[in-house]
């Protein structure tokens, strides 16, 4: 028996948290609500994604599980191989592994190699070789590996996903990955353009045009208080805007006025190098988010009534998404949204189009 809404996923433990036990409540509730997939995110504190995924597999039986997202430079390939094989068996083939590029400054502090496009291209090939052939030998941007092996490759290799924002990374996902997770706060126009890049790249690599499933990330606050909606929407957008590189790219793909970027980053609240993500809760940055133009949140997120947010979900599919990952809201906050979405859901379409990911063979995209 599958889930009622296979085309919908939801982040678990969004943002900074220090209580991973919440996952023991959030994940079973997401399954009971009929949501198709849960996506634990990786942070290097109380959000170890391998532990969270294992816990999710142990306390559920139907909902799918995807990492959203991991950074390959901080994991040895054999660790990733074992994680994927273990999760595939433990979950009954409900698992997908997702990677993101991450942040150069964090890698530098950790003493890890920086992620790059070459590594993102080679990582899935190493894992597919291990999961399908049982071994990998060679030197690449990930390292020098005289002999990697797994004695019993998994019967079902996990599909591999890539988080992407810029055109080069989107195209790489289309060539080499089974799915792509788009960045939060994309306008519908940016979503459509991103989906086209992915599908064109897949087709140009000799793959089926829809081999790489496109999942949008939609920050959602349905029927929430004004304070909670501000924390879920504008305050979360601020954390991305403040990141060097990310902010510039988001403004470019969304065609937002770049002159506002420096004004936001130079706000007195951030004096001394303070970070919206690390030094403030999402309830403490309203004086900065008040600078946002009125059109930013309505065109890049889903904030408002449950009926409005349900329509925003459909607009994501109209713009080219195969699935939508709900971000910002907890499972206990989306009941009204799912009731509203049930009324407008295009059930016939999703009965005929599976939004989940299909593992690709060794050599995909090469």
C-alpha positions in Angstrom: 0.0 0.0 0.0 1.4 3.4 -1.0 0.9 6.8 0.3 -2.0 9.1 -0.7 0.3 11.9 -1.9 3.4 10.3 -3.5 4.2 13.6 -5.2 4.6 15.4 -1.9 7.6 15.3 0.5 8.3 17.1 3.7 11.5 18.1 5.5 11.9 16.7 9.0 13.6 18.8 11.7 13.9 21.9 9.4 16.4 24.6 10.5 18.6 24.5 13.6 17.5 22.0 16.2 18.9 20.4 19.3 16.3 17.8 19.9 16.6 14.9 17.3 14.0 12.9 19.2 11.4 15.1 17.4 11.9 12.9 14.4 10.3 10.0 16.3 7.1 12.1 16.3 7.3 13.9 13.0 8.1 10.9 10.7 5.2 8.6 11.8 2.8 11.6 11.6 4.0 12.4 8.1 3.3 8.8 7.1 -0.2 8.8 8.7 -1.0 12.1 6.9 -0.3 10.3 3.5 2.8 12.3 2.6 4.9 10.4 0.1 8.4 11.0 1.4 10.3 12.5 4.3 13.7 14.3 3.9 16.0 14.5 6.8 18.7 17.2 6.3 22.3 17.0 7.3 23.9 19.3 9.8 27.0 18.5 11.8 25.5 18.7 15.2 22.2 17.0 16.2 21.1 16.2 12.7 23.3 13.3 11.6 21.4 12.3 8.5 22.5 8.6 8.7 21.1 8.2 12.2 17.9 10.1 11.3 17.3 8.0 8.1 17.8 4.7 10.0 15.4 5.8 12.7 12.8 6.8 10.1 13.1 3.4 8.3 12.7 1.6 11.6 9.5 3.4 12.7 7.7 3.5 9.3 6.6 0.9 6.7 5.4 2.9 3.6 6.7 6.4 3.4 9.9 6.9 1.3 13.0 8.4 2.8 15.6 10.7 1.1 18.6 12.6 2.4 18.1 16.3 1.8 21.0 16.8 1.4 24.5 15.4 2.2 27.9 16.8 1.4 30.2 14.2 -0.3 33.6 15.7 0.8 32.8 14.9 4.5 32.1 11.2 3.8 34.4 8.5 2.6 33.0 6.6 -0.4 32.9 3.3 1.5 30.8 5.0 4.3 28.4 6.3 1.6 28.3 2.8 0.0 27.5 1.1 3.3 24.9 3.8 4.2 23.1 3.3 0.9 23.2 -0.5 1.0 22.1 -0.6 4.6 19.3 1.8 4.1 18.1 0.0 1.0 17.7 -3.2 2.9 16.5 -1.7 6.2 13.8 0.4 4.5 12.6 -2.2 2.0 13.8 -0.2 -1.0 12.3 3.1 0.1 15.5 5.1 0.2 17.2 7.7 -2.0 20.5 9.4 -1.4 20.8 13.1 -2.1 23.9 15.3 -2.4 24.5 19.0 -2.3 27.5 21.2 -3.1 27.7 22.7 0.3 29.9 25.6 1.4 33.6 26.2 0.6 34.3 28.0 3.8 32.9 25.1 5.9 35.1 22.6 4.0 38.1 24.8 4.6 37.5 25.0 8.3 36.9 21.3 8.5 40.1 20.6 6.5 38.1 18.7 3.9 38.4 19.0 0.1 36.0 21.4 -1.5 33.1 20.0 -3.5 33.2 20.8 -7.2 31.4 19.8 -10.4 33.9 17.1 -11.2 33.4 15.5 -7.8 29.6 15.7 -8.1 30.0 14.0 -11.5 32.3 11.2 -10.2 30.6 10.5 -6.8 27.6 8.7 -8.3 29.8 6.7 -10.7 31.9 5.4 -7.7 28.8 4.4 -5.8 27.0 2.8 -8.7 30.1 0.8 -9.4 30.2 -0.5 -5.9 26.5 -1.1 -5.6 26.2 -2.9 -9.0 29.6 -4.4 -9.6 30.9 -4.8 -6.0 34.1 -2.8 -6.5 35.8 0.4 -7.6 39.5 1.1 -8.2 41.1 4.3 -9.5 42.0 7.9 -8.8 39.7 10.8 -9.3 38.8 14.1 -7.6 37.4 12.2 -4.6 40.7 10.5 -3.9 43.0 7.7 -4.8 41.3 4.3 -4.2 43.4 1.2 -4.7 40.5 -1.1 -4.1 37.0 -0.3 -2.8 34.7 -3.3 -2.5 31.5 -4.6 -1.0 31.2 -8.4 -0.8 27.4 -8.5 -1.2 26.1 -5.6 -3.4 22.5 -4.5 -2.5 19.7 -6.2 -4.4 18.3 -2.7 -5.0 20.7 0.2 -5.4 19.4 3.5 -4.1 18.7 6.2 -6.6 20.9 9.3 -6.4 19.8 12.9 -6.3 21.5 16.3 -6.6 20.6 19.6 -5.1 21.1 22.3 -7.7 20.6 26.0 -8.2 22.9 27.2 -11.0 22.7 26.1 -14.7 25.9 24.0 -14.6 24.8 22.0 -11.6 21.3 21.6 -13.0 22.7 20.3 -16.3 25.1 17.9 -14.5 22.1 16.5 -12.6 20.3 15.9 -15.8 23.2 14.0 -17.2 24.3 11.9 -14.2 21.6 11.8 -11.5 18.2 10.1 -11.0 16.7 13.2 -9.6 17.3 16.9 -8.8 16.1 18.9 -5.8 15.7 22.5 -6.7 16.6 25.3 -4.3 13.9 26.9 -2.1 12.4 30.3 -3.1 12.4 29.9 -6.8 9.8 31.8 -8.7 7.6 29.7 -11.0 9.5 31.1 -14.0 12.8 30.1 -12.5 11.4 26.7 -11.7 10.3 26.2 -15.3 13.7 27.3 -16.6 15.5 25.0 -14.2 13.4 22.0 -15.2 14.1 22.7 -18.9 17.9 22.8 -18.3 17.7 19.4 -16.5 15.6 17.7 -19.1 17.5 19.1 -22.1 20.7 17.9 -20.5 19.3 14.4 -19.9 18.2 14.2 -23.5 21.5 15.5 -24.8 23.3 12.8 -22.8 21.2 10.1 -24.5 18.9 9.5 -21.6 15.1 9.6 -21.5 14.1 13.3 -21.2 12.4 12.6 -17.9 15.0 10.2 -16.5 16.0 12.8 -13.9 12.9 13.6 -11.9 12.6 17.3 -10.9 11.5 18.1 -7.4 10.8 21.6 -6.3 11.3 22.9 -2.7 8.4 25.0 -1.6 8.6 26.9 1.6 5.1 26.6 3.0 3.1 28.3 5.8 -0.6 27.5 5.5 -3.1 28.9 8.0 -0.3 30.0 10.3 -0.1 32.9 12.7 1.5 36.1 11.3 4.6 35.5 13.6 4.9 31.9 12.5 4.4 32.7 8.8 7.1 35.4 9.1 9.5 32.9 10.7 8.8 30.1 8.1 8.9 32.4 5.0 10.8 35.7 5.0 13.2 34.8 7.9 14.2 31.5 6.1 14.7 33.4 2.8 17.0 35.8 4.7 19.3 32.9 5.7 19.9 32.0 2.1 20.3 35.6 0.9 23.0 36.3 3.4 25.2 33.4 2.2 28.0 34.5 -0.2 27.4 33.1 -3.6 24.0 31.7 -2.9 22.4 35.1 -2.5 23.8 36.4 -5.8 22.7 33.3 -7.7 19.2 33.4 -6.2 18.8 37.0 -7.3 20.0 36.1 -10.8 17.8 33.1 -11.4 14.7 34.9 -10.0 15.5 38.2 -11.8 15.4 40.2 -8.5 16.9 43.6 -8.1 20.5 43.0 -7.1 20.9 46.4 -5.5 18.9 45.2 -2.5 21.4 42.4 -1.7 24.0 44.7 -0.2 21.4 46.7 1.7 20.2 43.5 3.4 23.6 42.1 4.1 24.9 45.4 5.6 22.0 45.8 8.0 23.3 46.8 11.5 21.8 43.6 13.0 24.6 41.7 11.3 27.5 43.9 12.6 30.5 41.9 13.6 29.9 39.2 11.0 26.8 37.8 12.7 24.8 35.3 10.7 21.0 35.1 10.3 21.3 31.4 10.3 23.6 30.9 13.2 23.2 33.9 15.5 19.5 34.6 15.5 16.3 32.6 15.6 13.9 33.1 12.7 11.7 35.2 15.1 14.4 37.8 15.6 15.1 39.1 12.1 11.8 41.0 11.3 13.6 44.4 11.1 15.7 43.0 8.2 13.0 41.0 6.4 10.8 44.2 6.4 13.1 45.4 3.6 11.9 42.6 1.3 9.8 43.8 -1.7 6.2 42.7 -1.4 6.3 40.4 -4.4 9.2 38.2 -3.2 7.4 35.8 -0.9 4.1 35.4 -2.9 6.0 34.5 -6.0 8.6 32.1 -4.5 6.8 30.5 -1.6 3.4 29.4 -0.3 2.2 31.6 2.6 -1.4 32.3 3.4 -4.6 30.3 3.5 -4.6 26.5 3.1 -6.6 26.9 -0.2 -4.0 29.4 -1.5 -1.1 27.2 -0.6 -2.8 24.1 -2.2 -3.1 26.1 -5.4 0.6 27.0 -5.1 1.4 23.3 -5.0 -0.4 22.8 -8.3 1.4 25.8 -9.8 4.7 24.1 -9.0 3.6 21.1 -11.1 2.3 23.4 -13.8 5.9 24.9 -13.9 7.5 21.5 -14.5 8.0 19.8 -11.1 7.5 16.1 -10.8 7.3 16.4 -7.0 7.2 19.1 -4.4 9.2 19.1 -1.1 7.3 21.1 1.6 9.9 23.0 3.6 9.6 25.1 6.8 6.4 23.6 8.1 6.3 20.6 10.4 4.0 17.6 9.7 1.7 18.8 12.5 1.3 22.1 10.6 0.2 20.8 7.2 -3.1 19.0 8.0 -5.2 21.8 6.7 -3.0 22.2 3.6 -3.4 18.5 2.7 -7.2 18.7 3.2 -7.3 21.6 0.8 -4.9 20.0 -1.7 -6.9 16.8 -1.7 -9.8 18.8 -3.3 -7.7 20.2 -6.2 -5.2 17.3 -6.6 -4.9 15.9 -10.1 -5.2 12.3 -9.0 -5.4 10.9 -12.6 -2.1 12.5 -13.5 -0.2 11.1 -10.5 -1.8 7.7 -10.9 -0.1 7.5 -14.3 3.1 9.4 -13.5 5.3 8.1 -10.6 7.2 11.0 -9.2 9.8 8.9 -7.4 13.3 8.1 -8.6 14.6 5.2 -10.6 18.2 4.1 -10.1 20.4 4.4 -13.2 23.2 2.0 -14.2 26.9 2.5 -14.1 28.1 4.9 -16.8 25.1 7.1 -16.8 25.9 10.3 -18.5 29.4 9.3 -19.6 
